[in-house]
């Protein structure tokens, strides 16, 4: 009898990380893949990215949850709507195991419903730290509701065990994003330029900036400072990818639209580049700029710089290619000076990505295929020895 693996995805970035795991499951004759699409995938505002999924896979359920508001109240209501709908979906699909990635609020709702339904849960990319985000609490909460854990490096593996999870249920498999880089045939420079209908310049940067959700009303101020700094860069093409549906994300996206409208000779913006264009872009830019986790997890493999602004990713493992800076004008300007300095540039050729060299998708598939699920939902807390 086939084991049914249900994967939940709510964002373009998360789907990109899960893609090769989905392929691994789909191609295994002893497994059946189920997919639930939710969150930003179903929103016209965020590009209706479920259509990208449907080019490759069958979506078994679409769960509408996003309200028109990205306020704290709106997001809390969205989480409630999602939990109700996930409960109904699981009752209909009856998966043997649920697989989720990361730390977003829609995943919290998905996992909460699965826990109540006594469905075994496999959590990917747990144990990470992002001290500036509400995701920090959500991620660790998902860990405590989950039964199998797949981390991106050994430090995160130790942290999951520190949270009381049994060591024989925690595997360090490396970062899923590396599989995309290794397996996708990325675009040539000309093909990439044609795909975005824009020419690259002598210098090029990719900008992704998300709200810092544990700070009040800072999104517009912080992003305006960044816009002011990058506006002074000479001979530079700026490629923006828009913010997600976190609190105040729409503020940032509106500012991007206004900037590109008045600077269309040197900037271009996308709600979603998709994995192929996004990773292809990393081949040709000098740096990833902003506060996205991709600047830490994927960019180092391309041996380009990352300018990581503010506290959103504080606590994550970082390669030597990452330049951390504050969100003020002086700090960001200093970071750009370092990026293009004769001291920093030679370091990039020697950068090692702390999230591994690929292969995570197959490792995860092999484990969730073979592991005995009998009684797995009954968890016992693992106590570290106190010395």
N, C-alpha and C positions, 0 to 999 in steps of 0.2 A: 504493500500500500504506500502510495506517495506521501511524503511529508509536505504539508502546505506551509509555505513561508510567506507571510504578509509583510510588505514594506510600506511604510507611511512616508510621504514626502510633501513638504509644504512650501519649499522655495527652490528657485533656479539653482542656487549654489549647492544646496543639499542634494538635489537630484544629480548634479554633476558628480558629486562624490560617490553616490550610490550606484551610478550607471553600470560599472563593470561588475559589481556584486549582483545586480539584477540579471546581467547577461550570464554570469556564472550559474545562477539558480535556474534561469530559463533553459539553459542548454543541458542541464542535468536531468536525465530521464527518470530519476528517482525522486525528484522534487517538483513541486508545483508552485509557481510564482503568483502571488496576488499583490496588487498595487492599489493603495488608497492615495488619491491626490487631494490636497486641501490647501488652505491658506492662500498665498499669493499666486499659486498656479492657476486659480480660478478667477482671478481679478483682472478685468480689462485694464485697469490702471497700472498693473504690474506686468502687463504683456501677455496675459492668457497663456502662460508657459506650459500648461497641461498639453497644449497642442504639440509641443516638442516631444513630450513623453509618448504621445500617441503615434508618433512617427516610428517608434521603436518597439513599443509594448502595448498590451491591452490594459487599460485602467479598469479595475473592478468596481471601484466606488469613487465618486467625487463628493466631497463633504464641504459644502459652503459654510463659511464661518466669519469671513471678514465683513465688518460693518464699515460704513463710510467714515467713521471717526477713528483717528489714531491716538486719541486721548487715553489716559489710564482707565477711565470708565468704559470706553469703547472696546479696548483690548480685553478687559475683564469679562465683558459681556460676550465677546467673541469666544473666549475660552470656555464659557459655560455652554454656549451653543454647540461648540465642537464636541464637548464631552458627551452630550446627549446623542449627537449623531454618530460618534464613534461606537457608543454602546450598541446602537441599532445595527451598525455595519458589521461588528464582530459577531453579533447574534446570527446574522445572515450568512457571513462568509465562513465562520467556524475555523479559523486558522489554527495550525498546530503551534506556531510560534510567531511572535511579532518582532520585527526588526526596525529599530529607529536609530537616528543619528543626531547627536548634538544636544541642543539646549534651548530651543525656541519654545514659545508658549503654546503653539499648536501641538508640538510633540508632547509637552506636559499633559495636555488634555487627552491625547491619544493613549499615553501610557497609563494615566489614571483609570481610564475606562477598561483597559486591558487587565490591569491589576485586579480590579473588582470582578472581572469576568474569569479570573484565574487562568489567564493565557500566559504562558512563558514569554518573557521579554528579553531580547538581546539588544544591548545598548552599545553603540559605536561612538568612539571619541569621547568617552567619559574621562574623569579625573583631571581635566584641564582647568585652568584658572583664568578668569577674566574679571578682575576686581572692580572694573568700572561699569559692570552690566548686571541687570537682573538675571541674565542668563547664568551667572555664577550659581545662584541659589537653585534655579530650575535644573541645571545640569546635575548637581549633586542630589537633588530630589529624585530625578529620573534614575540615577544610579541606585538609590535605595529601593526603588520600586522594581528594578530589573533583576534578572537572574543570571544572565551571561554578559560578560563585559569584554570589549575589544578596544584596546587603547592604542594611541599613536606613538608612544615611546615608553621607555621603562620608568621614567619619573611619574608619568600619569598612571601607569600600572600600580606603582607603589601607593599612590594617593587613593586609588579606588580601594585597595586592600586596607588602607588606613581608615577608610569610611566604614569598615566592618564587613567587607565582602570576602568570601572564601577565596584564597589564593588559587585554588584549582578551578575557579570559575572566571578568572581574569587572565586574558591573553594579550601580550604586546605584539601587535601585527604590523605596526607602522601606519602612516597616514594614507587614507584612501585616495587623496588627490594625486598622489604620485602615479597611481595606475593610469589615470587619464593622460598624464604627460608621456608615459612610456608607450601607451598603446594607440593613442590617436595619431593620425597622420596630419600634422599641423600645416597650416597654409604658408605658402611662399609669401615674401614681402609684397609682391605685386597683387597676388590673390587676396591677401589680407586688406590691402588698400582698396581694392575693388569692392570687397565685401562691406566695407564701412563707408564707401564713396568719399574717401578723404585721403589726402597725401600726407605721409609722414615727413617730418622736418629733420634738421640736423640733430635736434634733441627731441625726445618724446617721453611723455609720462602718462601713466594710467592712474586715474583718481577714483577711489571709492571711499566714501565717507558716510558712516552710519551714526545715528544718535547714540549718545552715551546715556543709557536708560536709567542709571542711578543718580544722574545729575538733573537738576531742575532748570528748564528753560535755557539750556546752553547750546542747543543745536545750531540755531541761526548765528549766534555770536561767533562760535568756534569756526563754523564753515566760512563765514564772511572773512575772517582773518586769513584762512587758507586761500580763498579766492583772491584776496588782495596781494598775497605773496606770489602766487603763480602768475598773476597778471603782469608781474614785472619781469618774468623770464623771457629771454630773447631767443629767437629761432627755435621755438618749442611748440610742438603739437600737444594738445591736452585732450585726452580721451576720458570722458566721464562715464562711469556706470552708476546708475541711480541707487538711492538708498532703499532699504527694505521697509516693511510695514511696521517697524517699531514705533514707539511713541515719538512724534515729531518728525518722522521720516518724510512726510509730505512737504514740510518746510524746506528741507534740504533739496528735494527734487524741484520745487518751484524756483529756488535760487539757481540751480543748475540750468534750468530752462532759460531763465533771464540772462544768465551770463553767456550762454551759447548764442542766444539771439543777438546780443550786442558784440560778440566776438567770434562770429562764424567763420572768420578767416583762419583762426588758429585753434578752434575747439569744436568738439562734436560729442553728443551725448546719446546714451542708449539705456532704455529701461532694462534690457537684458541683451548681452552679447551672445549668450549661449556658450557652451563649453569650448567648442572648436575655435570660435573667434576670440574668446577670452584668453585661452591658453596660447593661441597664436600671437595675440598682442604682446604677451609677456616675452616673446622672442625678440621683439623689436623696440621695446621701450627701455629707457634707462633706469626707470624705477617705478614701483607701485607706491602710490602716495595716498595716505588716508589712515584708516583704522580697521581695515578688513583683515580677518584671520588668514585670508589667502596670501597676504603679503608676508606672512610668517610660514605658512604651510607649503605653498606652491612656488612662490617667487624665488626662493633660494636655489631651487633645482635649476633654474634658468641662469643662475649666477648674475642676477641683476640686483640693484639696491632696493631697499624698502624704507620709506620714510614713514614711521609709525607714530602717529600723532595722538597725544593724550593718554588716558588711562583705560580705554576700551579693552585693550588686549593685555593689560598689565597682569603678570603672573604666568603667561604662556612661555614655553621654551622658544628661544630665538636663535637664529643663525647669526654669524658675524656680519652678514650682509644687511642686517636690520639696524637702522639709525633711529633711535628713540628720541622724541622731542616733545616739548610742551605744546600747548595749543595757542601760544602767544606769537606775535609777529617775529620777535627776535629769535625765538627758538626754532621756528620753521625756516626762517632765512638761513640760520646757522646750519640746519640739517641739509639744505640744498647746497650750501657751500661745501660741506663735507662730502656729499654725494659725488660731486664733480671734481673733487680734489685729487691731486697726484698721490696723496697718501692712501686714499680709500680705494680708488679704482683698481690698483693691482691686487688688492685683497680678494676681489670678487672671483677670480679664476680658481681660487683655492677653497671656496666656500663649500661646506658640507651641510646638507639638509638634516636637521635633527629628527625629521619625521620619516627617515628611511629611504629605501631605494625601490619601493614598489612591491607588488605581490600580495597586498593586504586582502584584496577581494577574494582570491582563491582560498587563502588561509581561513577566512571567516566562513565561506561556504562549506568547506570541508568539515569544520567543527560543528556548525549548526546542523549539518546533514547527519553526522555520526553520533552526536551526544545523546545520551539517554535522558528523555524528558520526564520520565516517571517520577512523580513526587518533587519535581524541581521547584515548584512554586512555594514549597515550605522552606523558608530560609532560616538559617541560624547566624547570629552575629559572630564575626571573627575578631577575637580580642588579640591585640598586639601584646607581645611580652614586654613587660615594663622592667627595665634594667636599673 
